[in-house]
């Protein structure tokens, strides 16, 4: 007989990072963190990577921001970077955010956070 600590604490250790419900008028902590982290990224971090660019980055040891594994968070990061730099692709990125479950009100709140500096 042994004490199974994994089973004992399994219920307490599980947590979900569930997005706020569509239409929710607040931003969750993870959304705020991604918005703040995106302030360090430049436009190059959201553009397509080709062979030549990859070669140049390797030759000159240029550090590039890797995309998030979660498509929803990557869409948010992309939107934040494009909006913050005033890029004309920002409206398309906002449509992608809406497709990933963000509400128009949440997009407005994200813009407000980015305007005041992340």
Secondary structure in CASP SS format (residue, H / E / C, confidence):
PFRMAT SS
TARGET T0000
AUTHOR 0000-0000-0000
METHOD secondary structure of the structure
MODEL  1
X C 1.00
X C 1.00
X C 1.00
X C 1.00
X H 1.00
X H 1.00
X H 1.00
X H 1.00
X H 1.00
X H 1.00
X H 1.00
X H 1.00
X H 1.00
X C 1.00
X C 1.00
X C 1.00
X C 1.00
X C 1.00
X C 1.00
X C 1.00
X C 1.00
X C 1.00
X C 1.00
X C 1.00
X C 1.00
X C 1.00
X C 1.00
X C 1.00
X H 1.00
X H 1.00
X H 1.00
X H 1.00
X H 1.00
X H 1.00
X H 1.00
X H 1.00
X H 1.00
X H 1.00
X H 1.00
X H 1.00
X C 1.00
X C 1.00
X H 1.00
X H 1.00
X H 1.00
X H 1.00
X C 1.00
X C 1.00
X C 1.00
X C 1.00
X H 1.00
X H 1.00
X H 1.00
X H 1.00
X H 1.00
X H 1.00
X H 1.00
X H 1.00
X H 1.00
X C 1.00
X C 1.00
X C 1.00
X C 1.00
X C 1.00
X C 1.00
X C 1.00
X C 1.00
X C 1.00
X C 1.00
X C 1.00
X H 1.00
X H 1.00
X H 1.00
X H 1.00
X H 1.00
X H 1.00
X H 1.00
X H 1.00
X H 1.00
X H 1.00
X H 1.00
X H 1.00
X H 1.00
X H 1.00
X C 1.00
X C 1.00
X C 1.00
X C 1.00
X C 1.00
X H 1.00
X H 1.00
X H 1.00
X H 1.00
X H 1.00
X H 1.00
X H 1.00
X H 1.00
X H 1.00
X H 1.00
X C 1.00
X C 1.00
X C 1.00
X C 1.00
X H 1.00
X H 1.00
X H 1.00
X H 1.00
X H 1.00
X H 1.00
X H 1.00
X H 1.00
X H 1.00
X H 1.00
X H 1.00
X H 1.00
X C 1.00
X C 1.00
X C 1.00
END
